[in-house]
């Protein structure tokens, strides 16, 4: 049924890259804080960078929980499920880092993904544990296509509108942890 792996081999990487959806979970250190789980997806939104290194493109959204948790403690898990074919779940536990456009590594990492309006960061994950489980409880579902609502929303906001939105909605987590700094603070950093 389940097993652990020493690394992400070519076969596992191919399977991971074929999944149209994955989930990201993180939590603050405080037991009173909120655990977060977010769906991620879209063609080309995930990349295997090495045997124990992966990344995903982070888009502007209604919150910034994962980013705030990573800034506080770095803990993250990515979970992939097979919704068709043989049942399978893969979890990648590790330490994550948020790479933003002002970081010198951003352009190289960002080039691994198709351009999408609203991209605010790349989340880089140093994978510490790779495990599978049966996936027997995951339903069989058919992928019908990508949603383009977020792209249309980001395009309608434009760069300045996205900056203003991030200042209002992405500056901190629901528990008050810092997430994305305001552009004025970034310029002085």
N, C-alpha and C positions, 0 to 999 in steps of 0.2 A: 504494500500500500504506500506508505510514505517513506521517504529517505532524504538524506542530506547529501550535498555535493561539495567537493573541494573548490570547484570553479564553474563558471558558466562556459560550457563547451559549445562547439558549433551547433550541435543538435538542439541543445536547450536555447541557445540564442535565437535560432531560427523559429522555434516555437514561441518564444516571448515576443518576437517582432511581428508574428502573425496575429497576435491577439488585438482586436480593435478597441479594447477597454481594459483598464487596470485601475486598481484602487491604491491610494496612498493614505497611510495612517501615521499619526504622530500624537504626542501628548506633552503637556507642560510638566515640569517637575512637581509642581504643587498638586497634591491629591485633591484639592478643591477645584482645580482647573478642569476645563473641558477637553476630553479626548476628541480628536478630529479624524474623520475618514472622508476622503474626497475621491470622486471618480475622475479619471483622466483618460484621454484618448484623442482620437483624430489621427489621420494618416501621418505617419512619420513622427509622432510626438514622443517616442521613446527610442533610446539608442543604447546599444551595448558597446561600451568603449574598451573593455578588456575583460579578462577572466573574472575580475572581482570589482569592476567599475561600470556603472550605468549612469544614464542621465535622462532627464525629461524636460521638455519645454514647459515653462510655467506661464500661463496666460493671465491677464488681468481678470479678476473675478469679484464676486460680492464680498469676499473676505481674504484674509491672508494668514489663516491659522497655521498651516504647515510651515510657512516662512518664519513666523514668530517662534514656533516650537524649535525649528532648526537653529535659529539664532540663539535660543536659550540653552539647548542641550544636545542638538544634533541627531537625536534618535528618530529613526524612520523605518517603516516597512512598506514595501510595494507588494501587492498581491495581484496575481493574474489568474484567471479562471478560464477553463475551456468551456465555451457555451455550445460548441458543436464538436463532433468527433469524440474520441475517447475521453472520459472524465479525467480532469487533472487540475490541481491547484499548485501554483508555485509562489512561494514567499521569499522575498529578498530583504533580509534585515540588515541594517547598517547604519552608517553615520552619513548624514547629508549636509551639504553646503550649498548656499544660495549664491549663484554667480550672476551679478547684475551688469548692465551695459558698461558701467564705468570701470569694471574689472578687466584687466588686460587679457584674461582668458576667454572673455565672453564671445568675441567675434569667432574664434576658432571653434568653440563649443556650439554656438548658435548656427554655424555653417552645417552642422550635422543634421539640422532639421529644416523642413520646408518653411519658407517665410509665412507668417500668419500675423495679421494685425492684432495688436493687443499683447504681444509677447512682452513680459516684464522681467523675466529671468530664466536661467537654466538651473535646475536642481541637479547637482552632481552627487552621486551616492557611492561611497566606499562600502562595498558589500562584505559583511562579516559572516553572514550565515545564509546559505541557499538550501531551501528545503521544499519538498513536494508533499502533498497529501492527496487522498483519493479523488476528491471532487464528486463523489457519488450524490451529494445533496444539491449540486448545482444543476438547474434545469437546462434542458436543451432548448436553445433559442436561435433564431435566424437573424443575422445581421442584415439590415435593410439599407443602411447608408449613413453617411455623415450628416450631422446637423450643422447648418451654417449660420445660425442665429448669432453666436458669439462674434463671428467675423464681421457680420453686418453691423452689429452693435458697436464694435471697436472702430470700424471704418467711419461710422456716423459720428463718433466722438472726436476723431482726429487726435493727433499727438498731444495738443494742448488740453483737450477735453479729457483724455486718458490720464494725463498728469494730475489734473484737478480731481478727477474721480479717485485716483490712488491716494491723494492727500486726504480726501474725506473718508474713504472706505477701507483703505489698505494700510494705514499708518500703524495700526495696532490690532492685536487679536481681541476676541470677545472677552478675554480675561485681562486685557490691558497690557499684554506683553508687546514690546516694540516689534513691528514687522518691517514695512518699507519706510525708510526715512523720507522726509519732505525734500523736494529738490533743493531748497535753499540750504538745508543741512548737509546735503550731499556735496554741494559745490565747495563748502568750507572744510570738508573732511580730508 
